[in-house]
């Protein structure tokens, strides 16, 4: 299965998600949910990866998409989800430039 990470913002504009959808069933197989703070920073609130995609580095790939958007839009990321917190602590050289102080 080709893995395509998609991105959508919520209609109310206060957040969104990066996600992977099964092309046949349309089931969400992985997602990283964020909300936008008043200062424009993105809080990375929740990461969920189904058993189908476990072991494929999917959580990190989703966080990499968030980091790429933050760099492009000159925003900061606030790790809230325990997985993201651990990833930022483990790899400060990869995410230090976009992590909110």
N, C-alpha and C positions, 0 to 999 in steps of 0.2 A: 504494500500500500504506500503510495506517495503521501508524504505528510505535508499538508499545506496549512500554515498558520495564518488565520484570518484575524481581522481587527474590526471592532465595532465600538462606537460610543453610544451611551444611553441617550434617549431622546431628550431627557431633561438637561443634558450637558454636564452632569456632575460626575461622570465616570464612564467606565466601559470595560471591555475585556479583549484579551487575545485568546483565541480558541482554535481547537482542531476538531473538525466535524467529520464523522464517517460519511463518505460520499454517497453511500447507498441508503443507509438508515436515517441519516441526518442527525444521529445521536452525537452529542458533544462528548468527545473522548478526553479532552484536556482543556483547562482554562486557567487563566490568570486574571483575576478581577481587581480593578483599581477604582479609586475615587479621587476626584480632584479637590485639593484644598483651596481655600480662599487665596493663598499666595501663589497658586498655580502648580505646586508640587503634586505629584501623583503618589497616593498611598497604595502600595501593593498589598492588598488585603487578604487574598485567598488564592491558593494554587491547588488545583485538583487534577490528578492524572489517573485515568482508568487503567485497569490491569492490562488491557490490550496494548497500551503504550509504555508500560513500565519497562525500565532498563534501556530506553532509547534516548535518555538524556532530555526528555521532553520538558520537564520543569525548568531546567537551565535554558533551554531554547526559548521558552516563553519569556523568561526574565531578560534574555538577550534582546528580544524584540522590544520590551519596555525600555531597556537602556538605549537602544538605537533611536527610539522616538524621543526620549528625554534629551539625547545629544542633539538631535535634529532641531527640536523646538526650544533648546536651551532651558530645560526644566530640571528639576531635581526629583529623585525617587525617595520615598519613605518606606523602608521595609517594615511591614507589620506582620505578615504571614510568617510563621516560624521557619518554613522552608526558605523563604527569601532572606530572612534575618541570618540564618546559618550560612547561606550562600554568600552574602555580602561579607560576613566575618571571615569566611574561608578564602575568598578571592578579592581582597581589597584592591589589588592592582587592576582588576577588570571592571569594578563598579565604583571605586572611590571618587571618580570624577563626577558621577551623577547622584551619589548618595547625599541626601540632605543632612546638614550638620545637626 
